[in-house]
Amino acid sequence: MPAITADGLYKIFGRRPQRGVEALQQGQTRDELRDSGLTAAVIDASFSVDPGEIFVVMGLSGSGKSTLIRMVNGLLPATAGELVIGDDTLSSMNSAQLRAVRRKRISMVFQHFALLPHRTVGENAAYGLEISGMNRSQREAKAAEALEMVGLKGWGGYKPSALSGGMQQRVGLARALAAGTDIMLMDEAFSALDPLIRRDMQDQLVDLQQRLEKTILFITHDLNEAMRLGDRIAMMRDGRIVQVGTSDEILNEPANDYVAKFIQDVDRSRVMTAGSIMERPEKTLGDAQGPRTAHRMLRETHNSWLVVLRRDRTPAGVLWEDHVAEAVRLGHDELPWSVAYEMPVVSHDTPIAELFAASAQYTNPLVVVDDDGKFLGVIPRVTLLTAAGTGHENGNGNGSARSDAAVGPDHAMNGGAR
């Protein structure tokens, strides 16, 4: 069951907003609706957020993203459509029930910290628990634990004015964590921070998410931030969601010209990962197979190297065609392991920007593995260079790259390092 489900949401401001919904459904534009005194902030928005997912909603100012997040926590009722938190439908709740949902199931991190200046850092972190009626000793313990999670151990007795902007935002994050809710809403939470502090907070959020697996709805106008944080991204324009997809899907398959223009300046090398550009070789060699099998595979694939895998599908190395041919010529029954060179191995979720150092040191293609170290594919140097540009051709099926192969095995001595 999704943690959050939105189905055909509308939010119209003005008198008789239901007439605005009907007008939009009949084809009237947002601008035409404004001429009649109605403002359409969210138009026919549908999406779902899975438990443990970071779902990012992004768009320019006025696109409707902040209105949308306020509908999710029940601060703004939908004009039309349905919004479900777990199995609870918000539109059917009274005010008391909505307040209970906000206390127990949803916590919020605001753009401008929203800290109480007359209270200490610890009291701010525990504020939501105090409102919910938790006794002092329990809420202080939970607040201290949350502050430690965000790197603020020992700061509980200070006032917010003693903290930097980044530290104050950590207090806001600690307050949300202390509440213990499954869902966190973050409305432009890092946009007021300096770039370096902002990136540090993004790292903090990613680290926390790996440990806590919260469901996070994150609002931003920064595409690089959206691509870096989001498991999936919803792109909004003029109140409508125009595309929902992973960062790779949005980068490589933009739904329309607006999305294509929006993403044209994104730093692909820091968004795309090894898994998104790797190629699956047509053939791989088992470590128990002999030179003749290797020679046949090289002929069939027209490649100059073979990836060698152990029985557990972990990579063992790479063999170049000259050494295989020499072993066949000499009648050897076993592979020439003395010249099976170690390959640079990278995780599937490694950003492209971090692959260049290894690629520069080795003539062999990069080997991509999953979280368990099992073989997934390879990244020849030409593929990496192409992906760092404006686009890439993904997965041609044979893993061959003549620009790598032409270098030859003589340049791959001492583990393939130059």
C-alpha positions, 0 to 999 in steps of 0.5 A, a space after each residue: 500500500 502506498 504511503 501517500 496517494 493523490 488522485 485527481 487533486 485540484 486546489 482552486 482559490 476564490 469564490 465558488 472554486 468548484 466552478 473552476 474545477 468544472 471549467 478546467 475539466 471542460 478545457 479552460 486554461 489557467 489564465 482564462 480561469 484567473 480572468 474570472 477571479 479564480 486561481 488554480 494552484 493545483 490542477 488534476 494532480 495524481 501520484 503515489 509515494 511508496 513507503 521508504 521512498 524519497 519522492 521529490 516535487 519540483 518546479 519553478 515558483 508558482 508551479 503549485 508545489 508548496 500548495 500541494 505539500 500543504 494539501 498532503 498534511 491537511 492544512 489546505 483541503 482539496 477542492 476536488 480529488 482524493 488524498 489518502 495517507 496509508 488507508 485514511 482518506 483526508 477528505 473524509 476527516 474532521 478537524 480533530 482527526 486531521 490534527 491527529 494525523 499531523 501529530 502521529 503520522 506526518 512531520 514537517 521540516 520548513 524552509 526557514 527553520 520555524 524554531 522558537 527563539 525563546 526555547 532551547 535547542 532541546 526544547 525545540 526538538 521536543 516541541 512536537 512531543 510536548 504538544 502530543 502530551 508526552 511526559 518531560 523525561 521521555 520527550 527529552 530523551 527522544 529529542 536528545 537522540 534525534 539531535 545526536 542523529 543530526 550531529 548536534 549532540 551536546 547542543 540541547 541547552 543552547 538557544 537557536 541564536 547561538 547556532 549557524 543557519 545550517 545547524 538551525 536547520 538540523 534542529 528542524 530536522 531533529 524535531 521532525 525525527 523526534 516526532 517518530 512519524 513514518 512520513 516527513 514533508 520537507 518544503 524547500 528545506 535546504 533552499 535558504 542555506 549556503 551552497 556548501 551547507 546545503 550539500 552537507 544537509 543533503 548528505 545528512 538526509 541521504 545518510 539518515 534515510 539509509 538508516 531510518 527509511 522514512 517516507 519523504 515528500 521533498 519540495 524543491 526548485 533546484 533540479 540538481 538537488 531533486 536529481 541527487 535526492 529523489 528516488 522519483 521526481 514529479 515535475 510541476 508546471 502551472 499547477 500540473 504534474 507534467 512528468 513523474 519518473 526517476 532521474 534517469 528517466 527524466 534526463 533521458 526521456 523528457 516528457 515534453 519540451 518544457 522538461 527538456 529545456 528544464 534539464 538542459 543545464 543539469 550536471 549529468 555526471 553528478 546525477 547519473 550513476 554507473 548502473 544507468 550507463 553500464 553495458 551488459 557484455 554478450 558473453 562472460 567467461 567462467 573461471 573454470 573454462 579454458 583458453 579454447 572457450 575464451 578464444 571462441 567467445 572473443 571471435 564471436 563477440 569481436 571484442 578484445 577482452 573478456 570479463 572472467 567471473 567466479 561461480 558466485 558471479 563476482 568478477 575475477 578479472 579480465 583477459 585480453 585476446 593476445 594472451 588467450 591466443 598465445 595460450 591456444 597456440 601453446 596448447 595450454 589447457 588452463 587459462 593464463 591466470 598470470 596475465 588475467 588483470 584485475 579490473 577496477 570495480 565500482 558499485 552500481 550507484 556510484 555517480 559518473 563524476 567519481 568514475 573518471 579517476 579509475 578509468 584514467 588509471 586502467 585500460 580495462 573497462 570498469 566493472 559494475 557490481 550490485 550491493 552484494 558484489 555480484 557482476 552487473 555489467 561493464 563501462 568501457 571508456 568511450 561509454 563513460 565519456 559519452 555519458 558525461 556529455 549531453 547524452 549517452 547510448 545505453 547498453 548495446 549488448 556486447 560490451 565492446 569498445 574498440 577505443 579500449 581494446 585498441 590499447 591492447 594488453 601491453 599497456 595493462 601491466 601491473 593490474 592494468 594501471 598505466 
